[in-house]
Amino acid sequence: MPHSSSLRFGEAAGTLLDRAFDARDRHRPSVPLPRIGIFGNGFPETLVAAAGGLPVHLSMGRLRRTTAIDEFIEPFVDEEVRVFLNRLMNGEFADCLGIIFARDDAPALVAYQYTSEWVRQGRAPKSVPPLFLWNLVHTATPAVMHFNALQAEKLFDFFERIGLRRPSDEAIAEAAAAEAGRRQALERLETAGLSGTTAMRWRNAGRFMSATEHADLLNAALVDTKRTAQKGMRIGLIGSSLASTASYEVFERFGTIVCDWQPWGAVWPGPGNGNATLPEILRATAADPSCPRITPTTAYRNALLQALANARCDLVLCQLAPTDDTFGWEIPALASSLERRAIAFINLGFRDTDPETWHARAATLISAKLEARK
């Protein structure tokens, strides 16, 4: 019999999390709220919740049909940007009061630039919501802290323009408490002994619902789910954004993903979300070491290596989107650092546009590397 905490959802909580993950931004949560689109990591969703909105990530969707903008998208543009732009021009985000782009996130900045130019030229449909570029700087000097505070004020002005409320101190504290509850549930998820595939799906389901609903579903699902014995190697996954169940299942033929440190992995939600005041949120977000643009630049690599070490990984898999222009620069130094730690490192290279071809190549590379280490 299911645990009572999941009965109130009407069906098993794990099923609801899986359904939300599969639906992505088309998911409709149990409590309807004004939807605010988010593109990219690095934005504290707490501030949207404090304004009375529901932050919904738009960068993980699937494309049904292309529009006129597709022929103008340059070949170096990331696939999630191409999908987003076509869906935006299809009117699929007309129910969002606005869309916030995180400048830290390379695909998000490109998406913002394309969208802004299309709007400027008068070629965008009226269904395109108002746009906002979140431009937070990742260091801690007094001048930067003042700059980041001004960015928050501009964000609050944007909220008021699109019909949300200006976040009060009390509303921020309440939203942060909900995020802290989600963080606790996610920490339990990380230690629950589930497959990395399930952890990825259940974690990312939260990108499309409130922090409270996500925490409730996670807590109920973890009660209802039996812990399974870990088999094979302890795998770390790094590189470009990846949310493919099929890819994770290929990797987990060789063990269990215990450290998921790519942009759609355990680096979300960002560390600032659970802080109770605006200055604390901004300070923690600026200090987030999972952002490749943090200063000093060594902070990102050091945090990644520490996460892999803390998870006791004995195999690290690196995979890159065909258009990657960010993470690839880290690979030589990372490979050397992991070798010094006696951790196996496999660079799977750029993903093939055909998933089956890439999965077969990845499995062959992993098998060969592990065989050579015997």
N, C-alpha and C positions, 0 to 999 in steps of 0.2 A: 504493500500500500504506500502511495507517495506520502512524503512528509507534509504535515499540515501547512508549512510555509509556502509550498508550491501549489496546494489545492486552490488557494484564492485566485490564482491566475487562470484556473479553468482547465489547464493541462500541464504536463511536465514542464518545469522551468527551462530545462536544457533544450527541449524542443522549441520553445519560444525564442530562446537565444539563437539557435540555429536558423530559425525562420527569419529573424531580424537580420542576421548576417547575410543570408541569401538575398533578401529583399533590398539591402543597402538603404539608400536614401528614400526608396519607395516605401519603406516600413512606416507604419502608422502606430505610434505608441499608445498605451492605454489611456493616458491623459493628454488630450489635444492642447497644444500651446502654439503661439505664433512662432513660425519656423524661421530660423536665421541660418542661411547656408554658410558653411565653413570650408575653405579650401586650404589644405596644408596644415602641418604641425607647427607648433610654436605660438599658438594663440590661446590664452587662458579662457576656456569655455565658461568658467565660473561667472565671468562678467556678463555674458549673455543671459545666463540663468538669473542673475541678480536684477537684470532689466526686465524680467518677465517673459523671456523668450526661450525657445528650445534650440540649442545648437545642433545642427545636422550636417555631417560631413558629406561633401559632394564629389570628392575626388576618387571614389571607389566604385562608381556606377558602371553600367553596361550600356552600350550603344545599340539603339534599335534602327535608326536610319540617319544618314548624313544630311547636311544642309549646304547652302552655298558657301559657307565659311570654310568648308573642308578643303576646297581646292587652293585656298590661300595659306593653309597651315604648312609651315616649312618642315622638311623631313627630319630635322634634328629635334623637333618638339616631342616631349614625352607623350606616351600613349594616353595617360590619364588626362592630360591637357586636351588632346584632340577629342577624346570622348566627352569631356566636360563642355567644351566649346560647342560641339554639335548639339548636345542635349540642351544647352542653354538657349541656342537659337531655335531649337524645336519647341521652346516654351515649357520645358519640363520642370523649370524651377520658378514658375509663375506664382506658386503658393508661398514662396519665401518673401518675407518683408524686405530682406536685404541679403547681400552676400559679402562675407569678410574673407579677405585673402591674407595669408601670413607671408610677409615679405621674406622671412628667413628661408622659406621652403622654395627651392628653385623652380619646380613646376608651378607653384602657386603664383609666383611673380610673373612668369610667362603668361599664365592664364589671365591674370589681371591686365597685362599689357595688351594682349590680343582683344580682350573684351572691351577695354576702354577705347581702343582705336576703332573698333567696329561700331561702338555707340557714337563716338565723335563724328564718324562719317555718316551717321544717320541710317546705317544699314541693319541695325539691331531691331528686333521686334519690340513692341511695347511691353511684352511680357518679361523683359529683362529687368530684374529688380535693381534698386540702388546698390552701388558698389562701395566698398571701403577697403583701403590697404592698411593693414596693421604693420607699422614700421617700428618695431622695438629693437633697440641696440643691445648686444650681448656683452656688456662689461659693466663695471661698478663704480666708475668715477662720478663725482658730484654732478658734472655737466651732463653726463649720460643719464643719470637718474632723473635730473630735471627734464631732459628731453623725453624720456619714457613716460613721465607723469603727464607731459603735454599730449603725448599720443593717446593716453587714456582719456583725457578731457575731450579730445577730438572724437574718440570712439563714443563717449557718452552723448556728445552733440548729435552724432549719427543716429544713435538709438532714439533720441527724441524726434528727429526728423522723420524716421520711418514708423513712428507710432508706439514705440516702447517707452518705458519710464526710465528716468535717469537713476542709476543704481545708488541707493543710499548705503551708508555704512552698515545698517542693520541687514539690508537685503544681501549685501556682499557676504557678511558673516554667515547668514543662513545658507546661501548657495555654497559657500566653502565647506560648511559642515556636511552638506550632502555629498560633496566631492570627497571629503575625508572618509565618509562611509564607503564610497565606491573604492577608494584606494585600499581600504582594509579588506574589502571583498576580493579585489584583484590580487592582493598579497596572499590571500588564502588560495586563490586559483593557482598561483605560481608554485605553491607547495603541496598541491592536492594529489600529485602523482598521476595526472592526466597526460594524454599525449600532447605534444606541441601543437598538433593540428587542431584538437579541440580547444586548447587554451587560446590559440590565435582567433578562432571563430567566435568564441564567447567573449573574449576581450573586445574585439572590434565591433561586436553587436552594439556595444555601448556608444558608438559614434552616432547612433541614430535614435537614441532615446535619452531620457533624463538620467542624471546621476543616481537619483533615488530608485528609479525603476530598474536600472542596471544592477545596482547593488542588491536589491531585493531578489532579482532573478538569479544572480550569481550565488547568493547565499543559499537559496532554495535548491538550485541545481547541484551545488556541492554536497548538500545533505543527501540528495537523492542518488548521487553517482558513486559507484564503488571505486576505490583506489585500485589501480592496476600495477603490477610489478614492472619496474623499468627493465627493458631488455636492450642489449647492445650498447653502443657508445653514447656518451653524453655530448650532444651536438649543440654547437653555437651557430646561429644563422645571422649573417651580416650582409650589408650591401644595399641594393636599391629596394624601394618599396615593393612588397610582395604580400598578396593576400589570396593566394591560390591554394585551395584545398588539395588539388591534385599534386602540386609541387611539394607541399609539405608531406604528403603521403609517400612520395618517392624518396624524399630525404629520410623519412622515418623507417624505411626498410632497413636502415643501417644503425638505428638506435632511436633515441628520444631527443627532441629539441628541448633543451633545458634553459637556453639563453637566446631569446629572440630580440636582437638589437638592431633591427632594420626599421625604417620609418613607420611601417605598419605593424610593428611588433610591440614589445613591452615598454618602449620609450613613451608611449601614450597611455593615459593622459599626462601632460607635463607636470613637473613638480610644483608649480605655482598655484595650481588649482585648489589645493586644500588649505591655503593660508587665509586667515580671517579678515585681513585688512588690505586695502588697495596697495599701499606701499610694499607690504610683504609679498603680495602676488606679483607685482612688477619686479621686485628684487629677485625672487626665486625663479621667475620665468627668464630673466636676463642671465641668470647663472646656470641655466639648464645645460649640462655638458653634452646632452644628446644632440644639440644643435651644432652642425658642422661649422657655423659661422661664429662660434663663441671665441672670445679673446681671453687668454692666449690660445692660439690654434692647437697647441699640444693638449689642451684640456679635453678635447673631444676624443682623441686617440687614447689618452690615459684612462678616461672613463670607460671606453669600450673594452680595453684590455682588462680593467678591473672587474667589469661585469662578467666577462668570460671566465676570469679566474675564480670569482666568487661562486659561479655556477659549477665549478670543477669540470669544465669542458675538456674532453680529450680529442675532439674533432671540431674544427671550425670550417663552415662552408660559406663561401663568398659568392654572391650572384649579382649580376649587374643588368639593368635595363639596357636595351640596345642604344638608348640615347643618353646614357649616364654621362654627366660632366662634373660630378661632385665627388662621389665616393672613390672612384678609381684611383685618384691621386694618393689615397691613403694606403693602397695595397702593398707597395714594396716595404714600407716601414712596419706595417702590421705583420706581414709575413715574417720579417726578421725577428720581431719581438716575440711572436708565437713560437718560432723555432727555438729561441733561447729558453722558452718555458717548456719545451718538449711537448707542445700541443700540435697535433697534425693540422695542417692548413691546406685546404683545397680551393683554388680559385676556379670556379666553374665558368668564369668569363661572362660574355654577354649572352643573355637569353635569346634563343631563336624565336622568330615570330610564330613559328609552328610549335605549340606546346609539346606535342608528342615527340617531335624531333629533339627538342631541348631536354625533355625528361629522359629520353633514352641516352643522350650524350652525357647528361649529368650522372646518371646511374653508372655508366661505364667508367667515367673519370673517378668517381668515388670508389668503385670496386677495385680499380687498378691501383689507386693510391694506397688503399688499405692492404691490398695483397703485397705491395712492395714493402710495407712496413713490418711484415711478419718476419 
